[in-house]
Amino acid sequence: MWFAQQSTLAQGSAVFYLKNDERPEDSLLRVLWDIEDHHPKVADIQIQGLALSTAEFNALSPGLQDQGFDITERPAGFIVNRRHSSL
């Protein structure tokens, strides 16, 4: 969901929610693919408020790299950068 009129969000921000039965790593992938589907030209994605364990992050990172994304862990989230324009 896009909240263009929400004053507390930066322009171009979106809010996504973790589904009740969803693992955090699956949530991250869902968000990335939602962004990919609706905004394929976005190259840099900052994700905040989603915590992954070191094992979850390490398991997820190679698959994202295979799909053309670099992911960097940050405090309280991640930075995801697209290396090329299509998956």
C-alpha angles and dihedrals in degrees: 000000000000118000102197093160095047107112095201095060126078116244109276093026126134133191120223127180132217108243116233095248096037127109114228093245091052089050091053091051092047091052092048093049091046089054091044091052096048103029109025094166094061106113104178123046124184114200119193132182099028116113124200126181117242089254092051092048093047091048093049100043100072092050091052090048089052087054093052101265131119115206126199123189114232133176107290094359150353145283114224120193125190112226094196137015101255137036 
